[in-house]
Amino acid sequence: MGNSLEGQTAVVFGVANKRSIAWAIAQKLQSEGARLAITYQNDRLRQEAEDMIHALPNAEGFQCDVSSDAEIEQLFATLKDKYGKIDHVVHSVAYAPAEDLKGRFKDTSREGFRIAHDVSCYSLIAISRAAQPLMTEGGSIVTLTYYGSTRVVPYYNIMGVAKAALECTVRYLAYDLGGNNIRVNAISAGPIKTLAARGIGSFGEILKEVNEKAPLKRNIDQNEVADTAAFLCTRGARGITGETIYVDAGINIMAF
C-alpha cells in the first residue's frame, strides 16, 4: 500500500507487549505513514509500552484505562490539543476475570459478566463517542473480535458473549456514525499466541485444531491481522462499514 496513510493520525488502544495484536497494527499503520497515539492501561505497563513506542518514529504514548469515562475524555481532550483532529481508531481491548474463564458457563458471576462487557464492549462505545468530534474528516474505527462470539469455544465462556455484544455494537455504531463519514468494522482474528490468549484453558488445542482443519491448513499471525486493519483505514475500504471480517485461515466456515 505504500504511504497510504501519510498525514493521518491513528489512535491505537490495547498495546500490552510486542506480541499483542495492537502492537502489530501500530507498526503497520506507522509503516503506511500514519502518526500514532498509542495507549497503555496503567503504570505497571508504562515502561515496557514506552520503550516500544520510542522505537517507532512519529509515535507517542498515553496512559488510559478504558473502564473510566473520565480517562477516555481526558485522553481525547489531550489529543485534540496536540493533533487537532484524528483519522482512525483501533480498539484492541478485552478482559474478563480469570475465574469466569474457567469451569462451567452457568457459574459466571454477575460481576464477571459486568466487567467483561464493560471493558470488552462498552469501551468501544465510550471511545467512539469521544473520538467522533475529532474525526472531522471521517475515518475508520476498527475493533478486534473472535469467532467464539458465534461458536462455543470451551473456556472462552463470558468472553464469547462479550464479543457477540461487541459485534452487534459495531453494526449500531456503523449506522450511528455513518452520517459523519466514519466507518466502523470488526476483524475476527484466528487464535494467536498473545497475553490475552493465556487465559483460555483450551488454547493449545484450538491452535492444533486450526492448523489441521482450517482451509489454509495453518494458523495466522499478528501481521496478517495488522495488514487487514491498515487496509480498513485506507481509501480502498471507503465503502466497507458495519462488517465483521474474518482473518482466520478460513476456520470459521468449517462445520468440523
C-alpha positions as CSV (number, residue, x, y, z in Angstrom):
1,M,0.0,0.0,0.0
2,G,3.0,2.3,0.4
3,N,2.4,5.6,2.3
4,S,-1.4,5.3,2.0
5,L,-1.9,6.9,5.5
6,E,0.6,9.8,5.1
7,G,-0.5,12.8,7.1
8,Q,-3.2,11.0,9.1
9,T,-3.3,10.3,12.8
10,A,-4.4,7.0,14.3
11,V,-5.1,6.2,18.0
12,V,-4.3,2.6,19.0
13,F,-5.8,1.1,22.2
14,G,-4.6,-2.2,23.7
15,V,-0.8,-2.4,23.4
16,A,0.4,-4.7,26.1
17,N,3.7,-6.1,24.7
18,K,5.5,-6.9,21.5
19,R,3.3,-10.0,20.9
20,S,0.0,-8.1,21.1
21,I,-2.1,-7.6,18.0
22,A,-2.4,-3.9,18.8
23,W,1.3,-3.5,18.5
24,A,1.5,-5.2,15.2
25,I,-1.3,-2.9,13.9
26,A,0.5,0.1,15.3
27,Q,3.7,-0.9,13.4
28,K,1.8,-1.4,10.2
29,L,0.0,1.9,10.4
30,Q,3.2,3.7,11.1
31,S,4.8,2.0,8.1
32,E,2.0,3.4,6.0
33,G,2.8,6.9,7.1
34,A,0.4,7.4,10.0
35,R,1.2,9.4,13.0
36,L,0.4,7.4,16.1
37,A,-1.1,7.9,19.6
38,I,-0.6,4.6,21.4
39,T,-2.3,4.0,24.7
40,Y,-1.5,1.6,27.6
41,Q,-3.6,0.8,30.6
42,N,-1.7,1.7,33.7
43,D,1.6,2.4,35.4
44,R,2.5,-1.3,35.5
45,L,2.6,-1.4,31.7
46,R,4.1,2.1,31.2
47,Q,7.8,1.3,31.0
48,E,7.5,-1.6,28.5
49,A,5.0,0.3,26.4
50,E,7.1,3.5,26.4
51,D,10.2,1.5,25.4
52,M,8.3,0.0,22.5
53,I,6.7,3.3,21.4
54,H,10.0,5.2,21.4
55,A,11.3,2.7,18.8
56,L,8.6,3.9,16.4
57,P,9.1,7.2,14.6
58,N,6.2,9.7,14.9
59,A,4.6,7.9,17.8
60,E,3.7,8.9,21.3
61,G,2.3,7.0,24.3
62,F,-0.6,8.0,26.5
63,Q,-2.0,6.2,29.6
64,C,-5.7,5.5,29.5
65,D,-7.8,3.0,31.4
66,V,-10.8,2.3,29.1
67,S,-13.0,1.4,32.0
68,S,-13.0,5.0,33.1
69,D,-15.1,7.6,31.1
70,A,-13.1,10.4,32.7
71,E,-9.8,9.0,31.5
72,I,-11.2,8.4,28.0
73,E,-12.5,12.0,27.9
74,Q,-9.2,13.4,29.2
75,L,-7.2,11.4,26.6
76,F,-9.2,12.8,23.7
77,A,-9.0,16.3,25.1
78,T,-5.2,15.9,25.2
79,L,-5.2,14.5,21.6
80,K,-7.3,17.5,20.4
81,D,-4.8,19.9,21.9
82,K,-1.9,18.0,20.4
83,Y,-3.2,16.9,17.0
84,G,-6.3,19.0,16.3
85,K,-8.0,16.1,14.6
86,I,-7.7,12.3,14.3
87,D,-8.5,10.0,11.4
88,H,-8.6,6.4,12.8
89,V,-9.1,4.5,16.0
90,V,-8.0,0.9,16.7
91,H,-9.8,-0.8,19.7
92,S,-7.9,-3.9,20.7
93,V,-9.1,-4.2,24.3
94,A,-10.7,-7.2,26.0
95,Y,-10.8,-8.5,29.6
96,A,-12.7,-10.9,31.8
97,P,-11.8,-12.1,35.3
98,A,-9.8,-15.3,35.2
99,E,-12.3,-17.2,37.4
100,D,-15.0,-16.6,34.8
101,L,-13.0,-18.2,32.0
102,K,-12.8,-21.5,33.9
103,G,-15.3,-24.2,34.6
104,R,-18.9,-24.1,33.6
105,F,-20.5,-21.1,31.9
106,K,-23.6,-21.3,34.2
107,D,-21.3,-20.3,37.1
108,T,-20.4,-16.9,35.5
109,S,-20.6,-14.3,38.3
110,R,-22.7,-11.2,37.9
111,E,-19.6,-9.0,38.5
112,G,-17.6,-11.0,36.0
113,F,-20.4,-10.6,33.4
114,R,-20.4,-6.8,34.0
115,I,-16.6,-6.4,33.9
116,A,-16.3,-8.4,30.7
117,H,-18.9,-6.4,28.9
118,D,-17.7,-3.0,30.3
119,V,-14.1,-3.4,29.3
120,S,-14.5,-5.5,26.1
121,C,-17.6,-3.9,24.6
122,Y,-18.8,-0.7,26.3
123,S,-15.4,0.8,26.0
124,L,-15.8,0.8,22.2
125,I,-18.9,3.0,22.6
126,A,-17.2,5.3,25.0
127,I,-14.2,5.7,22.8
128,S,-16.2,6.2,19.7
129,R,-18.3,8.9,21.4
130,A,-15.1,10.7,22.5
131,A,-13.4,10.3,19.1
132,Q,-16.2,11.4,16.9
133,P,-15.8,15.2,17.4
134,L,-12.1,14.9,16.5
135,M,-12.8,12.8,13.3
136,T,-13.8,15.9,11.4
137,E,-12.9,14.4,8.0
138,G,-14.4,11.0,8.7
139,G,-12.2,7.9,9.1
140,S,-12.2,4.4,10.4
141,I,-12.8,2.7,13.7
142,V,-11.6,-0.9,13.9
143,T,-12.1,-3.4,16.7
144,L,-11.0,-7.0,17.3
145,T,-13.2,-10.0,17.9
146,Y,-13.1,-13.8,17.8
147,Y,-15.4,-16.5,16.4
148,G,-16.2,-17.6,20.0
149,S,-18.9,-14.9,19.5
150,T,-20.8,-17.2,17.2
151,R,-19.5,-20.7,18.1
152,V,-19.0,-22.3,21.5
153,V,-15.3,-22.4,22.4
154,P,-14.6,-24.3,25.6
155,Y,-13.2,-22.0,28.4
156,Y,-13.9,-18.8,26.4
157,N,-17.1,-18.6,28.3
158,I,-18.2,-15.0,29.1
159,M,-15.7,-13.5,26.6
160,G,-17.7,-15.2,23.8
161,V,-20.9,-13.4,25.0
162,A,-19.0,-10.1,25.3
163,K,-17.6,-10.5,21.8
164,A,-21.1,-11.2,20.4
165,A,-22.2,-7.9,22.0
166,L,-19.2,-6.2,20.6
167,E,-20.0,-7.3,17.0
168,C,-23.6,-6.0,17.4
169,T,-22.2,-2.8,18.8
170,V,-20.1,-2.4,15.6
171,R,-23.2,-2.5,13.5
172,Y,-25.1,0.0,15.6
173,L,-22.1,2.4,15.7
174,A,-21.7,2.0,11.9
175,Y,-25.2,3.2,11.5
176,D,-25.0,5.9,14.0
177,L,-21.6,7.3,12.7
178,G,-22.2,6.8,9.0
179,G,-23.5,10.3,8.6
180,N,-20.2,11.6,9.9
181,N,-18.4,9.5,7.2
182,I,-16.9,7.3,10.0
183,R,-16.7,3.6,9.2
184,V,-16.8,1.0,12.0
185,N,-15.7,-2.6,11.4
186,A,-14.5,-5.6,13.4
187,I,-11.8,-8.1,12.5
188,S,-12.4,-11.6,13.7
189,A,-8.9,-12.9,14.1
190,G,-8.0,-16.5,14.4
191,P,-6.2,-17.8,17.5
192,I,-2.8,-16.1,18.1
193,K,-0.4,-16.5,20.9
194,T,-0.9,-13.3,22.9
195,L,-1.0,-12.3,26.5
196,A,-4.8,-12.5,26.4
197,A,-4.8,-16.0,24.9
198,R,-3.2,-17.4,28.1
199,G,-6.5,-17.1,29.9
200,I,-8.2,-19.6,27.6
201,G,-7.6,-23.1,29.1
202,S,-8.1,-24.9,25.8
203,F,-5.9,-22.6,23.7
204,G,-3.2,-25.1,22.8
205,E,-5.9,-27.5,21.5
206,I,-7.5,-24.6,19.5
207,L,-4.2,-23.9,17.7
208,K,-3.8,-27.5,16.8
209,E,-7.4,-27.8,15.5
210,V,-7.0,-24.7,13.3
211,N,-3.7,-26.0,11.9
212,E,-5.3,-29.3,11.0
213,K,-8.8,-28.2,9.9
214,A,-8.7,-24.7,8.5
215,P,-8.9,-24.5,4.7
216,L,-5.4,-23.0,4.6
217,K,-4.0,-25.7,7.0
218,R,-2.2,-23.2,9.2
219,N,-2.7,-20.6,11.9
220,I,-2.4,-16.9,11.3
221,D,-0.1,-14.3,12.8
222,Q,-0.4,-10.8,14.1
223,N,0.9,-9.3,10.8
224,E,-2.0,-10.7,8.8
225,V,-4.4,-9.0,11.1
226,A,-2.4,-5.8,11.0
227,D,-2.5,-5.8,7.2
228,T,-6.3,-6.0,7.3
229,A,-6.6,-3.3,9.9
230,A,-4.4,-1.0,7.9
231,F,-6.5,-1.7,4.7
232,L,-9.7,-0.8,6.6
233,C,-8.1,2.6,7.4
234,T,-7.4,3.4,3.7
235,R,-9.5,4.9,1.0
236,G,-9.7,1.5,-0.6
237,A,-12.1,0.4,2.2
238,R,-14.2,3.5,1.9
239,G,-17.3,1.5,1.1
240,I,-16.9,-1.0,4.0
241,T,-18.7,-0.5,7.3
242,G,-20.6,-2.5,9.9
243,E,-18.8,-5.7,8.9
244,T,-17.1,-8.4,10.8
245,I,-14.2,-9.5,8.6
246,Y,-12.6,-12.9,9.3
247,V,-8.8,-13.2,9.2
248,D,-8.5,-16.8,10.5
249,A,-7.3,-19.1,7.6
250,G,-10.9,-19.9,7.0
251,I,-11.6,-21.8,10.1
252,N,-14.9,-20.0,10.7
253,I,-16.5,-21.7,7.6
254,M,-15.9,-25.2,8.8
255,A,-18.5,-27.4,10.4
256,F,-15.9,-29.9,11.7
